[in-house]
């Protein structure tokens, strides 16, 4: 399959099945903006939940925050964004890609910006976390949130857009220990890629001339997108640049005091930064599959079950047989789970339903048929459980279904 064909197929499937739509589509759209449909929201939430559990909830050294999108403009002056966060235009001018806005009305209005990254919200809350929780080094502060960049040329579907979401950690360490924790977070990011089904990740050590001004070492995690190998995530050693700059600009000490040694110093920072939207696109590209099943070509998403927007779909064999529909509804109600999405589907013939759920990436399809009702006494209160990847079906007792789809 040509790479350009793969991209077109992913975009087509994403719209057709309710994953991702063009923003403001009925008005001709707005470049660089995308809306997530019902299945896209489920997929997106699953990815964020997995990240949050792995990077935050499963650890004792992490603190979550949710910081404001609009901040005091001095934050962006101190961080270097006002002076240096720019892309060159075709005419060679410098163009700052932050979205500028105003806070307040009339002559009292002041300039501010929509945040271009989530990291600064973490840094300006460093002291609050110290005062509220008294954490011991090393520790991290994490957040998932929206960021905005007025990209000159947004492109490649959801890869480069003007509104996007980030999953970021700022991990505070002693300067002498940064390499140890840098390597630990590198391993964690590779583990996360496997959990969500992303294949063929490559590492690029970013050279001095290409690193951000605050970074002493950066690794780009790159992915083979249909349009080429591009940055997926980043892992950066930000030194003490941010805390030191904000401390100097605000006049507020952002030092850490070690009660045991009596030492006072500014911690250094390791930053694993992962974009939600680029992650979603990498998952779609990694899992889009075409094969032949039952003599027909089919396309499906080979999503890990923890990531799939629908864990299982319940079918009555025929929608015009009330006894089958009633029993299928009973099975559906018994399987509904707050931890993953179960759907009821009686739209179209059984073959079309299988193909639809395959494209959605649903790992399991469960069909209630006449044997379930006792037409074959040996199979009473059993259903057919179909595996998405192989198409194989087996009979399973209704009471065993919860365990089977886990």
N, C-alpha and C positions, 0 to 999 in steps of 0.2 A: 504494500500500500504506500503510495507516494505521501510524503509528509504533509504536503499542502492539502491532499485529500483527507488525511486524518484530521487536520484542523477544521476543515469544513464539516466533517461528520460529527465532530465533538460539538461544534457550535449549533449545528442543526438538531442534534439529540438534546442538547441543553435547553433549547427553546421548546421543541416539540413535547418533551416530557415534563416541562415545568421546573427546570433547574434554574436557568438564568435567562432574563429578558433584557433587551436594550432599554436603558432608562429613557423615560418620556417618549416612548415609541410612537404613540398615536399623534404626536406633534412633530414627527420626523426624527426624534431622538436627540440626545445631547452627547457629543463625543466624550469618551472617557468616563461615562456613568453607566452603571449596570444595576438592575434590580434582580433580587433572588426570589424565585417562585417558591411554592410550597415544598417541593422536594429539595431545592437548593438550600432553603433555610434549615431543613432537617440535616442535610449533609454537612453544612457549615457548622451547625450547633454540635454535631457529633465530633467533628474535628477539634473544635474549641474545647469540648468537654474532655476529650482524650488528652489534649495538651495540658489543660488545667489540672487534671488528676495526676499526670506524670510529672509536671514541672513544679506544681505547687502543693496540692493536697496530700500527696504521698510522702512529702518531705517535712521535716521539723524545722528547717532553717529558712522557710519562705513566708512572705507576707504579701497578701494581695491588696491592690488598691484599684480605684476607678476614678481617674482624675479628670478635671474639666478640659473641654475641647478649646475654649477661649481662655487665654491666660493674660496676665499683665505683660505688656509688650517688653518690659525690661528683662523678662525671662529669655526672650529670643534675641535680645541685644547681648546679654551675657553669654549665651550659648554659642554665639557667632553666626546665627542664622540670618539676622538682618543684614549683616555685612557680606556674608559669603554663600548663602544658600541660593545659588543662581545657575542657570543654564544659558549657554550662548544661543542667540537667535541666528537666523540665516544671514542677517546683515552684520553679524559679529558683535552686537551689543550684549551686554549682560542683562539678564532678565531674572529677577527674583521670583521663585516659583511658589512662595507662600501666598495664600489667599488673604488679602487685606480686608479688614472690616472696621467698623467703628462701634464703640460702646458708649451708650448714652445718646442724648439728643442735643441738637443745636450747637451753640458755641462751647457747651460743656463736653461735647463728644470727644473721645480720645481714640487714637488708632490702636487696633489690636490685630491679631492674626488667628486664623484657624490653624490649629497645631499641625505641623508637617510630620511630626513623629510623636510617639507616646512617651519616649524616654525622659523628656524634660519634666513631665508631670511627676515622674518618680523621683527625680533628683531634688526637686523643690519640696518634696514631702519627706526627704531623708530624716530631717530633724524631728518631724512629727512622729515617725516610726520609732526613732530612738527614745523620745520622751514618753511615748505611750506603752512601748513593749520592752524596752531595755534589752535588745537582742545582743547576743555575743557573736563576734566575727568568727568565721565568715557567715554572712546571711544575705538573702536576696529579697528584692521587692519586685513583684510581677504585676502586669496588667494586660488585659485585652481591650483594645479600643480603636476607634476610628481615627484616621489621619487624612490630611488633605494636601494635595500638591497641584498647583496650576500647571500641569505638564503642557509643554509647547505642542507635543505631538503624541497624544495617547494612542496606543496601538496594541495589536495582538490580543484582542478580546479582553479578558480580565487581567492580563499580565501587567499592563501599564495603564493605570486609570487615575482619575483625579480624586477619587474618594476610595479609600481602601481601609482594611483593618489589619492591625498588627497584634502579635502575641510576643511580648517582650519581657525579659528579665534583666534587671541590673543587679549583679551579684558582687557584693562588697567584700574585699579581701585585703590582707596585708600585702604590701608591694612585693615582698620576698617570696610570696606563695602564689603569685598570679599564674605562673606556667602550669602548676599542678591543677588548679581549678579550670584553667582554659582547656586542658586535655579532658577533664571530667565532663565538661559541658559539650565538648565535641562528641564524645561517646554517646551522651544522652540524645543529642540531635540525630545521630545515626539510628539509634534505637527507635526514636519517634517516627522516622521515615519508614521503617519497617512496619510499625504498628498500623499506619494509615495507608499502606499499600503503594508507596512511591518507590519506583525502581530506578536504577542507573543514575545515582547521585555521584557527582565528581567534586573534588575539593580543589580550590584554586587559592594559593597563597598570594594575597594582593600585594603588589610591589609598593615601594615607598611613594612613587609618583602618583599612584591611583588611590591610596588610602585616604579616608576622611582625615581632616586636620587634627581630630582628637585621638586618633588611633595609633598605637605603637605596633600592633599586629592584628591582621584581619584575615579570616578565611571566608571565602565565598563558597557556599554549598551550591553547586550548579546542577541543573537538570537538563536533559535532552528534550526540550520542547519541540513540537513539530516545526517551529520556525528557527530552530537552532539551539545551541547550548547557551543558556542564560542563567543569571543569578536567581536562585530560589530563596535561600536564607543567608544570613550573615552571622559570624561569630567574631566579636571584636574585643580587644583589650583597650579600653578607653583611658587607661591610667587614672590619674586623679583630676583630669582636666575639668570635668563638669562640676564636681563639688567645689573645687578650688575657685573656679570662675564665679559660680553663684555665691559663694561665701564672700568673695571680694566685691561683687557688684551690690549685694544686698546689705553687707555689713553684719551679717548673721553668721556666727561660727558654725561650720558644718563638719567639725572635727569629731572623731570618735575617741571616747575616753575609756581606756582599759582599766577597770577597777582593780584587777589583780596586780598589774605591773605598774600602775600609775602613769602609764604612757598616754600621751594625747597626740593624735595624728589624723591626717586625711586619708581615708581608705582609697584603694584603687578598685577598678571596676572591670568585670567581665560581662559582656553583653551578648547573650544569644537572642537574636531577633528573627522572628518568623512571620512572614506575611500570610494572612489567612487566604486571600484571593489567589495568590500564586500557588499556595499549597493545594487549593481546590483544583486549579487547572492542571497541576502536576498529577494529582490523583486521577482525574478524568483521562489524561493522556496515558498514564501507566496502566489503567484498568480497562480501557476500551479494547474490546476483543471481537474478532469476527471468526466464525467457524461454520461448520455444516452439521446440522442436527436434523435427523429424520428426513434426509434428502433435500433439505432446504438450507440456504445460507441465512444465518442470523447474526445480529450484532448484540452485544451485551456488555455491561460493566461488571468486571470481575472484582467487585469491591469487597474488602474484608467486612465481615458481618457487623463488627463494632462501628464501622464507618457508614454502612449502607443506610440511606434515608428510610427504607422500609425493611424491617427484619423478616417479616413473613406476611404473605397475602392469603386470605381465606376465600375459597371459591365454593359456591354450590355448583354441582356439575351442570345443572340446567336452571336458568333463572325463572322459568315459567312453571316450576313444580314447587308449590308452597311448602311441601314437607321437607324438601332439600334446603330451601332458603331458610326456613325456621331453624333447622338443625345447624346449618352453617353459621347462622347468627349466634347460636348458643356457643359454638366452638370459638367464634370471634370474641364474644364477651368473656369467655374463660381464659383467653390468652392475652387480653389487653394488659399492657405492662407499662408502668411509668418510666422504665429505663430504656425502652426502645419502642419503635412505631410498628403497630400491627394494623393492616388495612383489610377491609372487606371489598371484594371486587366481583361483580356479576355482569360487567359490561362487555358484551360481545361473546363469541363462542370461546370454548376453552382454549383452543390454539392461540387465538388473538390475545387472550389474557396472559398466557405463558410468555408470548413474545413481548408484550408490554412490560411485564414484571422483569423480564430479562434485561431490557433496555434500562429500566430504572436501577437495576443492580440488586434486586431483591433476592437474598440467598435461598429462601424457602417458599414454595407454594404448596398450600394444603387444600385438597379437594374433598368435599363431602359428596359421596355418591350413593347409589341405592344400596350397595353393600353395607354402608355405614348404618343405614336404617334397618338392616337385618334381612335383606333379600337373600344374601348368603350368610346364614347364621354364624359361620366360622369367622366372618369379618365384621360382625355387628360391633358398633361403637369403635370402629377403626376408620382411618382416613388415609388417603395417599399423600405422602410427603415427597415432593419433587425437589431435587438438588439443581440449583441454577447452572452450575458449571458443567455437570455431566449429563443433565437431563434425565437421570435415573430416578425411578419412583419406587417407593416401598410402602408397605402398609404399616401404620403405627397406631397404637391405641391412643384414643383421645387423651386419656389420663397421663400419657407419657410425652405429649407434645411439648410442654414447657421445657422439659429437660433436653428434648431433641433439638430445639431451635436455639438453645443456649450454646 
